[in-house]
Amino acid sequence: MGRLFTRSLFKTILVLPVALASNSMLYAQTPTFPDSLSPQSFVARTERFSSTHNASLALDYQLNQSLFAGQFRSYVLSSTTLLGLPITRDQVDFVADMQYELPSPVNLFLLFEGTMTNDVGGEELIPGLNNTTTTFAGVGARAADDEENNIGVAVGGAYSRQLNTEDAGGALYGEVSRAKTIGGYRFKIEGNGRWRNTSPRTNGTLFLDATFDRDFGDSIYFATNTSWELLHTDLYIKRREEDILQYGGDPLEGILKRRERRFRLGSFLLYPFNDQAGFDADLSVTSNGIGRWESDEGLPPTPREPEPYRYDQEDFAIRGSVGAWLEPPRARISARLSYRSGEQQNLVDPTEEVLEVELRRKRRTNALNDYLSTHLLFSGTVEYRPGNHDTVVLSGSAGIYRYDTPDTSNNFDKDEQTITSELRYARQFSRLLYLELTGQVFLTHLVYLFGENSNDNNWNRVIRLAPSVRYDFPDVLHNKMTAEVTANYTDYDFRGRTQNIRGRSFRELAIRDSLVFFFSYRYGLMTTGEMRIGERGSFSWSQFAESLLERTRTELLETELFSGRDSTSQYGVGGKLSRVRTFRADPRGALSPFSDRISVGPTARLSLPVTEKTRLEATGWWEHRFDKSELIGRTPWLFLTLDLML
């Protein structure tokens, strides 16, 4: 049965890259997957909003049979715009790595990699022109042991499709990892590389990562990590579709060559003095570079000559921080000092003979994007527990960010100073009742160093107060109520300008309440209510005077009767009501109604354990929208998820 399943799965995997190649495209040269992928799982999800419809499939599965072992990862995403001219965008990423076990340290493996993007609809004039595909299929040998050491090489073929132009050629894949412990230090290096000769384009990647660390005992720990990555990407340059239809010829006008380099070196040290005190430090250096230029090498005559310039962007940054902590009885004190310095250079070099005056102009234009930046930040936290049920936490930070452009014609050099503070008090009155009170203050002072932009110098002040109460009676009642008051004031300089409004203000009051009440073990009632009142106006901090411009009142109410608990089948029916009213000031300053929008409709929720490892989740809402009591539309909202643990 196992071998039959393996053969069937092998046929499926063999067909998929071919399907990708025949239907679509190449955009990202290698597959990429979201961090949300869960091992040994298959997740299908669909979401329908008023303006978009999204669907996705995610697979992360590891197969272990007597002779076969393999890992299969796939992510499919499709998004359709429902408003205006429908546009559908699809992306498919897939990797299949199958290994055949031999009675030796060396095993055979089969590797498939594919990535596709598909763009349908919109204003395209030539079908399929924006679709791209790239796939690789290869066979190789891999040697591995039980100590995380392995080396593998695969030889195969690559297929690429872009701008309705197909290319194919030979390809190589390699991987290596090595781990060893010497004198208490653990060393590990791993990497992989790809090279695809889809002439006239070549694409490849090279990645290396090295780590060594040591645990010295007594919780003293040191680690260093280095990573280095090279990306070699060739993409066709697209002609205007109107020109292709009018004059004919190839849909491309050259090759854009892109070379990217990423390097990072980082170290971390943790050094506790004892159980109550210690410090840690980290330091990292990063260097990234991107080079771009055009070429027509290997192409038939193109409508235009390649641009005779190479553009390079070089980024360098160094970052470090030192932190310390102290834990006296009933308290914890921590502090950290962080520093970061970065720079960017934008360079232009000719790829052939050009006019000196034009080269100087391009270099001067690109140098406008050069910058130097520094960021210094000090932060700290004090936590004190005066009793067994009380906690008081005071935290804050002060920082300064400086942005400097070497070019004297760039007037956006600036300093930005920030101060943040937070005070939080929490008390557990009993096992049923919990109270928390949070207050925050944020201050930001932005100063442009040149007079041309000094009118936009400003102070931004944000004040926030948020109390919350939670009451939890197990298996009977869950209730949480929160309130939040936020005030945001921005005061501008505006020197040299004739302007009446010197600043902006925004205030909001939000109250949220949620209640879950169980009538019995199986049935219950869930309600959620929310009210927000926001005000926007012009403001002067020096006079602390305000002229109100707009007020928005938002009300939301949801209720649901449900059956089931977390580990059983659940279903619920209910309704949702939301109302948004806005008021705007007239020339005399009086507020008058401006809009009144209401959304109301039934809701449904379903959660089924299909099998022991599979669960189906579905929620829906049929929204009826009213504007000033007049029905203007109906929209079904649907969220569906199938989570299968393999």
N, C-alpha and C positions, 0 to 999 in steps of 0.2 A: 504493500500500500504506500509505503514511504517513497519507493522509487517511482511508482506511478505518479504520485503527486509531484515529485521532483521533475519528471519529464514534462508534465502538463505545465508546471510553472515555468520551466525552461522555454517551452514554445511561446508562452505569453510574453516573456521578457525578450525573446528574440524578435518578435513581431513589433513590439512597441517602438524601438528606435527607428525601424524602417517606416512605421506610420508617421512618426514625428518628421522624418526627413521628407516624406512624400507630401505631407499636408502643409508644412509650414517653413520655419525660419531659424535664424541665428541672431541672437542679440548679445546676451551674456555668454561669454565663451565657455564657461563651466557652470554646472548646476549649483544653485544656492538654495538653502532651506531655512525656514524660520526656526527660531529657538523654541517655538511652541510644540514642535514635534515630540511626541512621547514614545519611548521605546516600546516595541511589541504592541503597536496600536494602529488602528485604521479609523480615521475620523472624517465623516462627511458632514458638511455644514452648508446651509443656504440661508440667506438673509434678504428680505425684500423690504426696501424703504420706499418713501414716496418718490424719490428721484433715481434710485439705483437698485439693481438686483445683483447680489453677489453669491457665488457658489464656490466651494473649495473642497478638495479631497486631499487628505494627508495620510501617508503610509510610512511606517518605520518598523520593519520586520526583520528579524534575524532567524534564519533557518539552520537547524542542526539535525542532520540525518547521519546515518552510519558512514556514508562515503561523501556526502555533500554537506557543505556549510556555506552560508551566504548571507549577505545583508542587502536588503532592498529598501530604498528610500524614494519617495515620490511626493511631489506637491503640485497640485493643479488648482489654479485660481482663474475664475472667470468673472468679469464685472461688466454689467450692461447699464448704460445710461437710459433712463426711461423718459426723460424730458427732452423736448425738441427732437433733433435728429438722432435716432438710436445709434449708439456706438458700443460695440462689444470688444473688450480686450481680454485676451487669454494668455496665460503663462503656464508652461509645463516644465518641471524639472524632474529628472529621473536618474537614479544610479542603481545598478545591479552588479554586485560583486559576488560571483559564485566560485567556490573553491572545491576541487576534487581531491580528496585525501588519498595519498599514495603511501605505501609502506616505506617511507623514507623521510628525511627532514625537508625535502623539496616537494611541493605540491603544485599542481596545475590550477590556474584560476582563469576565469572568463570575466571580463569587465565591459560593461555598457555604461555610457554616460550620454545624456541627451538634455538639451534645453531648447525651448521653443517659445516664441511670442507671436501672437496673432492679433491683428487689428482689423476689424470688420466694420464697415459703415463709415460715418463721418462724411468728409468731403473728398475722399480719395477718388481719383478719376480712373486709375488703373488697378484692377482687383489684385490683391495679394502683394502689392509693391512694398508695403510696410511690414510684411511678415518675415521673420527670420528663424532659422533652425541651425543647430550644430549638433552633431552626434559623433560618438567614438565607439568602436567595437574592437576589442583586442583579446588575444590569448597570450598568457604568459606563465611564468613560474615564480613561485614564492617560497622562500626558505624562512622558517621561523622556529623558535624554541620556546621553552616555558618561562623565560626571563624577559619577555617583552622585546626580544631582538628579532628583527625580520628584515628581509630585503626582497623586493619583487620587481620584475620587469615584464612589461607586456608590449607586444607588437601587433599593430592592427591597421585599420583604416579610419579615416575621418571624412565626414560629409558636412558641407556647409551650404546654406542657401540664404542669400540676401539680395534684395532688389530684384527678385525673380531671376537671379543668376546663380547657377549651381556650380560648386567646386568640390572636388574630391581628391584624396591623396593619402599618402602613408602617414602614420602617426605612431608615437611612442608614449609609453607611460612608465613611470618608475616611482618606487617608494622605498623608504628605509627608516628603520628605527633601531636604536641601540640604547640599552640601559645597563648601568653597572654601578656598584657601590665600592668605593675605595676609601679606607680610613674613616668610615662614618659618613662620608659625603655620597649622596646619591646623584648620579649623572644620568641624563636622558636626552637623547637627540632624536628627532623625527622630522621627516620631510617627504615631499612628493613633487613630482614634476610632470609636465605634459608638453608635448611638441606635436603640432599638427600642420603638415605641409599641404594645405589646400591651395596650391598655386593658382593664381599669382599672389595669394595671401598666405602668410604664415602666422600662426597663433600659438602661444605657449604660456605656461606658468611655471614658476619654481618657488617652492616654499620650504624653509628650514626653521626649526624651532629647537632651541637647546635650553635645558634647565638643569641647574644643580642646586641642591639644598642640603641642609643638615639640621637635625634636632640634637642640640647639645645637652639636653636634659634640663630639668628644673624649668621647663617651658621656654627655654631660650632657643630661638629658631632663626635661621638665616636662609634666604633663597635668592637666586639670581636667574633671570630669564632673558633670553635673546631670541628675537625673531627677525627673519629677513625674507622678503617676498619680492619677486620680479613678475611683472605681467607684460606680455607682448601681444598686442592686439592690432589687427589690421581690419578695417571696415571700409566698405565702398562708400563713396560720397554720392549722394542722391542728386540727380538732376531734377529740375522743376517738371512736374507732370505735364503742365501745359506745353512745355518745349518738346517733351517726348512725343506727345500726340501730334503736334504740329509739324515737327521736323523729322521725327523718326529717330532711329539709332538706339544705341544702348541706353539703359536707364541710369547709367553711372557716368561720372565725370572725373574719376580718379580714386585713389586709395588714401584714406587717412590712417597714418601710422601713429600708434600711441604706445609709449613705453613708460611704465610706471614702476617705481621702486619704493618699498616701505621697509624701514628698519626701526627696531625698538630694542633698547637695553634697559632693563629695570632690576632693581635690587630692593629687598625688604629685610628688616631686622626687627625682631621682637625680643626684648630683654627685660623680664620682670626682676626687680630687686628681691622681692619676697611676695607673699600672697596679697599684700596691700598696696604695693607701689611698683611702678615700672615705666618703661618708655618703649616707643617703637619709632622707626625711621624708614623712609622709602625714598628712592631716587630713580628717576627714569630719564632717558634721552631718546628722542624720536627724530628721525630724518626721513622725509618723504620727497619724492620727485616725480614730476610728470612731464614728459616730452611729447610734442605733437608736430607732425609735419605731413605734407602731401607728397604723393608720388604717383607716377603713371607707369612704373616699371612692370613689364609683363602684360600691359594692356594694349589693345589696338588704339589707333588715334582717338583722342578724346576731344570733346567740344572746346575745352580750354586747357591752357597750360597749368601745371601745378603751381601753387603759390610758392615762391622761392625763399621761404623763411621757415625756420624751426622755432617753436615757442616752448620754452621750458619754465616750469614753476617749481621752485625749491622751497621746502618748508623745513624748519628746524625748531625744535622746542626742547627745553630742559625743565624738569619739574622735580621738586623735592618737598618733603614735609617731615616734621618732627613732632611727635605727640607724647604726652606723659599723663599718667593717671595715679590717683591716690585714693585709697578706700579706708578712711577712718570709720569707727563704729557708726552705724546708721547713716552713712553718707558715701558719696562717690564724687570725686572732683577730677575732671579731665580737661586738657587744653591741647591745642594743636596750632602750629605755625606752618603755613604753606606758602610756597613761592613757585611761580611759573614764569618763564621767559620764552618768547617765541618770535620768530621772524619769517618773513616770506620775501623771496626775490623772484621777479618775473623777467626772464631773459629772452632776447631775440637774436638769432644768428642766421646768416644767409646760408642757403644750401647750394647756391650758385652765384655768379656775378650779378650784383644789383647796384643801383645808384646809391652813393654814400648818403645823400641828403634824405632819401626815402628810408634807409636803414636807421639813421639817427632819429627820424620822426617816429618810426615804429618802436624803437627802444625807449624813447621818451614817453610815448603813450602807455606802453606796458609797465614802465617803472612807476606810473601813478598808483598801481596796485601794491607796490612794495610797502611793507610795514614792519615795525618793531612793536612788540607788546610785552608788558610785564603785569603780573597780578600778585599782590601780596595780601594774605588773608590770615587773620588771627581769630580763632574760635575757641569757645570753652563752654563747659557745662558743669553745673553744681546740682547734685541731687541729694536731698535730705529727707529722711523718714523719721519725723518726730514721734510717731507711734506705730503700732502694728498695722493700723488701717489707713494711715495718711502718708502721702508722698508729695513733696514740693520739688519742682525742677525749674531751675533758672538757666537759660542758655542764651548765648549771644555771639556775635561775630562783628569784626570790623575789617574792611578791606579797601584796597585802592587798585584800580585798573588804569593803566596808561597805554594809550594807543598813539604811536608816532609814525608818521610817514616821512621818509627822508626827502622826498621831492618837495621843493619849496612852493610849488604851485598847487599842492594838495592842502586844503584848508580844514581837513576833518580830524586833525590831531586833537585828542581829548583826554581828560582825566575823569574818572568816574569813582566816586567814593561811596561806599555802602556801609550802613550800620544796621544790624538786625538784633532783635531781642525777643525772648519768649519766656513767659512765666506760666507754669502749669501746676495746678493743684488738683489732686485726686484723693477721694476718700471712699472706702468700702464700709458703708454703714452696717451692712449685714450681708449674708450670703445672697440676699435678694435685691438689695438696693446699692447702686454705685453712682457716684457723682464725680464729674470732671469739669474743671473750669480752665480755659486757656485764653491768655491775652498775648497779643503780638504787636510789635512796632517795627516797621521797616522804613529806613531813610536812605534816599539815594540823591547824591549831588552830582550833576553832570556839568562839566565845564569844558567848553571848546577853547583851545589855546590861542586861536587866531581870531581877530576881530570880525572877520567876514561872517562867522557863524556864531558869534557870541550872543546874538539875539535869542538863540535857542538854548542857552544855559538855563537849567531848571533844577528845582528841588522837587522831589517826589516823596510824599509822606503817606504811608499806609498804616492804618490802625485797625486792629481786628480783635473782637471779643467773642468767645464761643463757649457757652456753658452747655452741658449735656447731662441727662439723667437716664439711667438704664435700670429697669425693674425686670427681674427674671425669676418667675416662679416655675420650676421645672415641670414640664408636661402639662401645664395649665395656661400660663400667660407669659408672653414676652413683649415688653414695651420699651421703646427708646425714643426720647424726645431731645432734640437739639435745637439750639437757637444760635444765630450768628449775626453780628453787627459788623459791617465793614465800611470804612471811610477811606477814600483814596483822593488825595489832593496833589495836583501838579501846578507849581507856580513858576512861570517863565520870566526871563529877564526882559526881552523885547526892547532892549536899548536901541535907540535910533529909529524906532518904528512908530508910526501913528496907529495904535491899536488899543481898543477899549478893553478887550478881554485879556487879562494878565495871567489867568490860570484856568484850570479845569478841575471840576470836582465830580466825584461819583460816590454815592452812598447806597448801601443795601442792607435791608433787614430780611433775614430768611429764617423761617420756622418750619421744622420738619418733625413729623410724628409718625411712628410705625407701631402697629399692634398686631400680634398674633395670639388668637384665643382658641383653645381646643375645647370643643363641646364634649368630645369623647376621645378615645384612643385613635379613632380613624378620621373624625371629621373636625374641621376647624374653620375659623374666619380670619382673614388677613386684610388689614386696611392700611393704607399709607396716605398721608396728607402733607401738603407742602404749600407754603405761601411765601412769595418774595415781593418786596416792594423796593424798587430801585429808583434813584433820582440822579439826574445829570444836570450840571449847571456850570456857569462861569463863576470864577472865584478869585478872591484876592487874599493871600495869606497875611500880608502885613496889616490889612484892615479887618481881617477875618469876616469878610462880607461876601455874600453869595447872591447870585441871580439865577433862580431855577429855570431850566430850559425844558426839561422833559421828566415825566414820571411814568414808570412801567410797573404794573401790578400783575403778578402771575399766580394763578391758583391751580393746584393739581390735587385730584382725589382719585384713588384706586381702591377697589374692594374686590375680594375674591372669596368664594366658598370653595374649600378644597377637601380632598379625601386622600388619606395615605400619609405615611411618614417617609423619612429620607431613604430607608432601605427597602421600601415596597413600591408598588405602583402608585403613582400620584396623578390626580387630575383635578382641575379647578375651572370654574366659570365665574365671570364677574364682569366688571365694567370699569371704564376709565373716563374721566372728565377733566379737561384742562381749559383754562380761560386766560387769555392775555389781553389786558387793556392798557392802552397808552394814552397819556395826556400831554399836550404840548402848550407852551406858554404863548400867549398872544402878545402884540406890541406893548400892551399895558402891564404884562407880567402875570396875568391871570391864566390859570390852567384850564383848558377846555378839552373834552374828549376828542381823540384823534382816530383811534381804531379800537375795535372790539372783536376778537377772534375766539371762537369756541371750537374745541374738538371733543367729540363724545362718541362712544361706541362700545360694543361688547368685547370681552377678552376671553381667551381660553388658554389653558396650559395642560400639557400632557408629559408625563415622565414614566417610561416603561422599562423595566429590566427585561430586555428581550431574551437574553441568556444570562448565565452567571457572570459573564465578563462583558456583556454588551448592554448599553443603555441608550434609549431613544428619548431625546428631549425636543419638545415642540411648544412654541408659544405663538400666539397670534392676536391681532387687534384689528378690528374693522372700523377704521376711523371715518367719522362723518364731520366735515369741516363747515363751519358757519362763519360768515362775516357780517356783522351787524344783523344777526338773526336770520340771514338768508343762506340757504344751503348752497355751497359753491363746489363741493366735490366729495367723493368717497374714495378712500385708499385702503386696500388690505395690506397689513403688515404681517410678515411671517418669518419666524426664526426656527430653523430645524437643524438638529445635530444628532448624528449617529456616532457613538463612541464605542468602538469594538476593540477589546483587549485580546490580542492574538496569542 
